[in-house]
Amino acid sequence: MKPSTRRRLFRAVLYVIFLVAVAALVIVADWETIATNFLDLGVAAEQFPTIITTAAKNVVIYTFIAFVGGLILGLTLALMKLSPVAPYRWVATAYIETFRGLPALLVIFGFAYAVPIAFTEWNPPGGSTGAGLIALIVVSAAYIAETIRAGIEAVPKGQVEAARSLGMRPSWTMISVVLPQAFRIITPPMTNELVIIIKDTSLLFIAGMALGDRELTTFARDAVSQHANSTPLVMAALLYLVITLPLTRLVARLERHNQRSR
């Protein structure tokens, strides 16, 4: 048998297996129970418009705060890690390795509950939700710092040498030459980090939230308990996809663009 014939036969077998698996799922699944527990239109209707005007809006707000805060802190840490001054490098490295190694949920729990016990005067803006957001900023900054550092190091050394030969100071060279190119290089991974932060806002439930502060996951969890029905979870999942899928497609386009540019 020719190799091309074997490949076609193998693909045909895979298609058959896939179709059999789909047919078995269709036959075995209890669609009435699934529709009742996950696709109840009456329960879905009760979630509007609050699930969008409060929960989805809060996801966007929390993501913006965490990303901008993480970007500012991450840029500072990246520059510290590249600093010729050793203590700055040590501090930045210790911070990055620590918070990249800790679960975000644990950090949020610590900022929301452990820090207030240790420091009784701890009173973050926004209360427990604000404490959770500070934790998200702290965690995201560690990942963003490494992304920015990699982008800075990816800028060709000749660019820096050319700027220095024109008499530019090191600080101005970094601001006007290196960072613009570095951010162009790291746009896809930074967009990925933004998607991760969107999903990590779901961890803020551990900090405790007022009704008006709830994000999608907390809102859906409360609605599931209220209605004894899982439809709100499906709605929250769909809204997360509405928010994140355009960003993931943007990442794919940016990566293809970067590959063509190279």
C-alpha positions as CSV (number, residue, x, y, z in Angstrom):
1,M,0.0,0.0,0.0
2,K,1.3,3.4,-1.0
3,P,2.2,5.9,1.8
4,S,-0.3,8.4,0.4
5,T,-3.1,5.7,0.5
6,R,-2.2,4.8,4.1
7,R,-2.5,8.5,5.1
8,R,-5.9,8.8,3.4
9,L,-7.1,5.6,5.0
10,F,-5.8,6.8,8.5
11,R,-7.7,10.1,8.1
12,A,-10.8,8.3,7.0
13,V,-10.6,6.1,10.2
14,L,-10.2,9.2,12.3
15,Y,-13.3,10.8,10.7
16,V,-15.3,7.6,11.4
17,I,-14.2,7.5,15.0
18,F,-15.2,11.2,15.4
19,L,-18.6,10.7,13.9
20,V,-19.3,7.6,16.0
21,A,-18.3,9.5,19.1
22,V,-20.7,12.4,18.2
23,A,-23.5,10.1,17.4
24,A,-23.0,8.2,20.7
25,L,-23.1,11.5,22.6
26,V,-26.3,12.6,20.8
27,I,-28.0,9.3,21.6
28,V,-26.9,8.9,25.2
29,A,-27.3,12.4,26.4
30,D,-30.5,13.4,28.2
31,W,-31.2,16.5,26.3
32,E,-34.4,17.3,28.2
33,T,-32.5,17.4,31.5
34,I,-29.7,19.3,30.0
35,A,-32.1,22.0,28.6
36,T,-33.9,22.2,31.9
37,N,-30.8,22.6,34.1
38,F,-28.5,24.6,31.7
39,L,-30.7,26.3,29.2
40,D,-33.7,27.5,31.1
41,L,-34.9,30.6,29.3
42,G,-37.0,31.8,32.2
43,V,-34.0,31.8,34.5
44,A,-31.9,33.4,31.8
45,A,-34.3,36.2,31.3
46,E,-34.2,37.1,35.1
47,Q,-30.5,37.7,34.9
48,F,-30.9,40.6,32.4
49,P,-29.8,43.4,32.4
50,T,-27.9,43.1,35.7
51,I,-25.5,40.4,34.4
52,I,-24.3,42.9,31.8
53,T,-24.7,46.2,33.4
54,T,-23.1,45.1,36.7
55,A,-21.3,41.8,36.4
56,A,-19.8,42.1,32.9
57,K,-19.1,45.8,33.4
58,N,-17.2,45.0,36.6
59,V,-15.1,42.4,34.8
60,V,-14.0,45.1,32.3
61,I,-13.3,47.7,35.1
62,Y,-11.4,45.2,37.2
63,T,-9.4,44.0,34.2
64,F,-8.5,47.6,33.2
65,I,-7.3,48.4,36.8
66,A,-5.3,45.2,37.2
67,F,-3.7,45.5,33.8
68,V,-2.7,49.1,34.0
69,G,-1.4,48.7,37.5
70,G,0.4,45.6,36.6
71,L,1.9,47.3,33.5
72,I,3.3,50.2,35.5
73,L,4.7,48.0,38.3
74,G,5.9,45.4,35.8
75,L,7.8,48.0,33.7
76,T,9.5,49.3,36.8
77,L,10.5,45.7,37.8
78,A,11.7,44.9,34.3
79,L,14.0,48.0,34.3
80,M,15.2,47.1,37.8
81,K,16.0,43.6,36.7
82,L,18.1,45.0,33.8
83,S,19.8,47.6,36.1
84,P,23.5,47.6,36.5
85,V,23.0,48.1,40.2
86,A,23.0,44.7,41.8
87,P,20.5,45.3,44.7
88,Y,17.9,46.5,42.2
89,R,18.3,43.3,40.3
90,W,18.1,41.1,43.4
91,V,14.9,42.8,44.6
92,A,13.2,42.6,41.2
93,T,14.3,38.9,40.7
94,A,13.1,38.0,44.2
95,Y,9.7,39.7,43.6
96,I,9.2,38.2,40.1
97,E,10.1,34.6,41.1
98,T,8.0,34.8,44.3
99,F,4.8,36.0,42.7
100,R,5.1,33.9,39.6
101,G,5.5,30.9,41.9
102,L,2.4,31.6,44.1
103,P,-1.2,30.9,43.0
104,A,-3.1,34.1,42.4
105,L,-6.0,32.8,44.6
106,L,-3.6,32.5,47.5
107,V,-2.3,36.0,47.0
108,I,-5.8,37.4,46.8
109,F,-6.8,35.6,50.0
110,G,-3.7,36.9,51.7
111,F,-4.3,40.6,50.8
112,A,-8.0,40.3,51.6
113,Y,-7.7,38.5,55.0
114,A,-4.1,38.0,56.2
115,V,-2.8,41.5,55.6
116,P,-5.7,43.2,57.5
117,I,-5.0,40.9,60.5
118,A,-1.2,41.7,60.5
119,F,-1.8,45.4,59.8
120,T,-4.9,46.7,61.5
121,E,-4.6,50.1,59.8
122,W,-4.7,48.5,56.4
123,N,-7.7,50.1,54.6
124,P,-7.4,49.7,50.8
125,P,-9.6,51.8,48.6
126,G,-12.6,49.7,47.6
127,G,-12.5,47.6,50.7
128,S,-12.1,43.8,50.2
129,T,-12.6,44.2,46.5
130,G,-9.9,46.8,46.4
131,A,-7.6,44.4,48.3
132,G,-8.3,41.7,45.8
133,L,-7.5,44.1,42.9
134,I,-4.2,45.1,44.6
135,A,-3.3,41.4,44.8
136,L,-4.1,40.9,41.0
137,I,-1.9,43.9,40.2
138,V,0.9,42.4,42.3
139,V,0.6,39.0,40.6
140,S,0.2,40.3,37.0
141,A,3.1,42.6,37.4
142,A,5.5,39.7,37.9
143,Y,4.5,38.1,34.6
144,I,4.3,41.4,32.8
145,A,7.8,42.3,34.0
146,E,9.3,39.1,32.5
147,T,7.5,39.8,29.2
148,I,8.8,43.4,29.1
149,R,12.3,42.3,30.0
150,A,12.3,39.7,27.2
151,G,11.1,42.4,24.8
152,I,13.8,44.8,25.8
153,E,16.5,42.2,25.4
154,A,15.0,41.3,21.9
155,V,15.7,44.8,20.6
156,P,18.9,44.6,18.4
157,K,21.9,45.9,20.2
158,G,22.8,47.9,17.1
159,Q,19.8,50.2,17.8
160,V,21.2,51.1,21.2
161,E,24.7,51.6,19.8
162,A,23.4,53.8,17.0
163,A,21.4,56.0,19.5
164,R,24.4,56.2,21.8
165,S,26.7,57.2,18.9
166,L,24.3,60.2,18.3
167,G,24.9,61.4,21.8
168,M,21.7,60.1,23.4
169,R,21.8,59.5,27.2
170,P,21.1,55.9,28.3
171,S,17.8,56.9,29.9
172,W,16.6,58.7,26.8
173,T,17.8,55.8,24.6
174,M,15.7,53.4,26.7
175,I,12.6,55.7,26.5
176,S,12.7,56.8,22.9
177,V,14.4,53.9,21.1
178,V,14.3,50.6,23.1
179,L,10.9,50.7,24.8
180,P,8.8,51.5,21.7
181,Q,10.4,48.6,19.8
182,A,10.1,46.3,22.8
183,F,6.4,47.0,23.2
184,R,5.9,46.3,19.5
185,I,7.6,42.9,19.9
186,I,5.7,41.9,23.0
187,T,2.2,43.1,22.0
188,P,1.0,39.4,21.4
189,P,2.1,38.1,24.7
190,M,0.9,41.2,26.5
191,T,-2.5,40.7,24.9
192,N,-2.4,37.1,26.2
193,E,-1.7,38.4,29.7
194,L,-4.7,40.7,29.4
195,V,-6.9,37.6,28.6
196,I,-5.4,35.9,31.7
197,I,-6.2,38.8,33.9
198,I,-9.8,38.9,32.5
199,K,-10.2,35.3,33.7
200,D,-8.4,35.9,36.9
201,T,-11.0,38.5,38.0
202,S,-13.2,35.5,38.7
203,L,-10.9,34.7,41.7
204,L,-11.9,38.0,43.4
205,F,-14.9,36.2,44.8
206,I,-12.7,34.9,47.6
207,A,-12.3,38.5,48.9
208,G,-16.0,38.9,49.4
209,M,-18.1,41.4,47.5
210,A,-21.0,43.7,47.9
211,L,-23.9,43.2,45.4
212,G,-22.8,46.0,43.2
213,D,-19.2,44.8,43.1
214,R,-19.8,41.3,41.8
215,E,-18.1,40.1,38.7
216,L,-19.5,37.4,36.4
217,T,-18.4,34.4,38.3
218,T,-19.7,35.7,41.7
219,F,-22.9,36.9,40.1
220,A,-23.5,33.5,38.4
221,R,-22.7,31.6,41.6
222,D,-25.2,33.6,43.6
223,A,-27.9,33.1,40.8
224,V,-27.3,29.4,40.8
225,S,-27.9,29.2,44.5
226,Q,-31.0,31.4,44.2
227,H,-32.6,29.4,41.4
228,A,-31.1,26.0,41.9
229,N,-30.4,26.0,38.2
230,S,-27.1,26.1,36.3
231,T,-28.3,28.4,33.5
232,P,-26.5,31.5,35.0
233,L,-23.2,29.7,34.8
234,V,-23.7,29.1,31.1
235,M,-24.6,32.7,30.6
236,A,-21.5,33.9,32.5
237,A,-19.3,31.5,30.4
238,L,-20.8,32.9,27.2
239,L,-20.1,36.5,28.3
240,Y,-16.5,35.6,29.2
241,L,-16.2,34.2,25.7
242,V,-17.7,37.4,24.2
243,I,-15.0,39.4,26.0
244,T,-12.0,37.1,25.5
245,L,-12.4,35.6,22.0
246,P,-11.9,38.9,20.1
247,L,-8.7,39.3,22.1
248,T,-7.4,35.8,21.3
249,R,-8.2,36.3,17.6
250,L,-6.3,39.6,17.8
251,V,-3.3,37.8,19.3
252,A,-3.3,35.3,16.4
253,R,-3.4,38.2,13.9
254,L,-0.6,40.0,15.6
255,E,1.5,36.9,15.7
256,R,1.0,36.3,12.0
257,H,1.8,40.0,11.3
258,N,5.0,39.7,13.3
259,Q,6.0,36.6,11.4
260,R,5.5,38.2,8.1
261,S,7.5,41.3,9.2
262,R,10.4,39.1,10.2
